[in-house]
């Protein structure tokens, strides 16, 4: 379905089983994410699931000006895993899982994957939050092992 790129008004209510966004919302501020969640909720089916990749930079900002400048170039400084949980509750959605991680091999966990659903859906559960400081190095190692296996074939 084609939309105007700003709203979901062309998508019928109760029609979505899965909403997926990776890299598109890492620059979005807290208010933009809140507005998106308010538009997503009525369009989900009873057991629909939302998977969003968003910033976690707000959890890291405010200490070191050099870190803030670095983060502000590629992530929203007003969004964190915690603000996503708050925004999901405010929009009537349940945040059921989060993985906090970084793309760089340094220690900045500037990103978060959040999984949301409707209260009472078959997926509804207490939230599971995973802080994964080795996400990027694990991915690099997995890619290396895969490449070695492919080279041996």
C-alpha positions in Angstrom: 0.0 0.0 0.0 1.3 3.5 -0.9 1.1 6.2 1.8 2.2 9.8 1.9 5.3 8.9 3.8 4.1 10.8 6.9 1.0 9.1 8.0 -0.6 5.7 7.9 -4.1 7.0 7.0 -4.4 4.9 3.8 -3.9 1.7 5.8 -7.2 0.2 7.1 -7.7 -0.3 10.8 -7.1 -3.9 12.1 -5.3 -4.9 8.9 -1.7 -5.3 9.9 -0.1 -8.5 11.3 3.4 -7.2 11.4 5.0 -3.8 11.3 8.8 -3.7 10.7 11.2 -0.8 10.6 15.0 -1.0 10.6 17.3 2.1 10.4 14.4 4.3 9.3 13.5 5.6 12.8 17.0 5.9 14.5 16.9 9.7 13.7 13.3 10.1 14.8 12.8 12.1 18.0 10.5 11.0 20.9 7.5 13.0 19.6 7.7 11.5 16.1 7.9 8.0 17.5 5.0 8.7 19.8 2.9 9.9 16.9 3.9 6.8 14.8 2.8 4.4 17.6 -0.5 6.2 17.9 -1.0 5.6 14.2 0.2 2.0 14.3 -2.0 0.8 17.2 -5.4 1.0 15.5 -4.1 -0.7 12.4 -2.8 -3.8 14.2 -4.8 -7.0 14.2 -5.5 -8.6 17.6 -2.3 -10.5 17.6 -0.2 -8.1 15.5 3.4 -7.4 16.3 5.6 -4.3 15.8 9.4 -4.6 15.5 11.1 -1.2 15.6 14.8 -0.3 15.5 15.3 3.1 17.2 17.9 5.2 19.0 19.0 4.5 22.6 21.3 7.6 22.6 19.2 9.4 25.2 20.5 6.8 27.7 24.1 7.7 26.9 23.8 11.5 26.3 24.6 14.2 28.7 27.9 13.1 30.2 30.7 13.6 27.7 30.3 16.4 25.1 32.4 14.5 22.6 30.1 11.4 22.9 27.0 13.6 22.6 28.4 15.1 19.3 29.2 11.7 18.0 25.8 10.3 18.9 23.9 13.3 17.6 25.3 12.9 14.2 23.6 9.5 13.7 21.0 9.0 16.4 18.2 10.9 18.1 19.4 12.2 21.5 15.8 12.2 22.8 15.0 8.5 22.4 16.1 5.5 24.5 14.8 2.1 25.4 13.1 3.6 28.4 11.4 6.4 26.4 10.2 3.8 23.9 8.6 1.8 26.7 6.9 5.0 28.0 5.7 5.9 24.5 4.3 2.4 23.9 2.3 2.5 27.1 1.0 6.0 26.2 -0.2 4.8 22.8 -1.9 1.7 24.3 0.7 -0.8 23.1 2.8 -3.2 25.2 6.6 -3.3 24.9 7.4 -7.0 25.3 11.1 -7.2 24.4 14.0 -5.0 23.8 17.6 -5.6 22.8 20.0 -2.7 23.5 23.2 -2.8 21.4 25.7 -0.8 19.3 26.7 -1.2 15.7 30.3 -0.2 16.4 32.8 -2.4 18.1 33.2 0.2 20.8 31.1 0.2 24.0 28.4 2.7 22.9 25.1 0.9 22.9 23.3 3.6 20.9 20.6 1.4 19.3 17.6 -0.6 20.4 15.3 -3.2 18.9 11.8 -3.0 20.5 9.0 -5.5 20.0 5.5 -4.3 20.7 2.0 -5.8 20.7 -1.5 -5.1 21.8 -2.4 -5.8 25.4 -4.1 -9.2 25.6 -2.6 -10.5 22.3 -1.2 -14.0 22.2 2.3 -12.5 22.4 1.6 -10.3 25.4 4.1 -11.0 28.2 6.2 -9.3 30.8 9.0 -7.3 29.1 12.4 -9.0 28.5 15.2 -6.4 28.2 18.6 -7.6 26.9 21.6 -5.4 27.1 24.0 -6.8 24.5 27.4 -5.1 24.6 28.9 -7.7 22.1 26.3 -7.5 19.4 28.6 -6.2 16.7 31.6 -8.3 17.6 29.4 -11.4 17.7 28.0 -10.5 14.3 31.6 -10.1 12.9 32.6 -13.4 14.3 29.5 -15.2 13.0 30.2 -13.7 9.5 33.8 -14.9 9.7 32.8 -18.4 10.7 30.2 -18.5 7.9 32.8 -17.3 5.4 35.2 -20.0 6.5 32.6 -22.7 6.1 31.6 -21.4 2.7 35.2 -21.3 1.6 35.6 -25.0 2.6 32.6 -26.0 0.5 
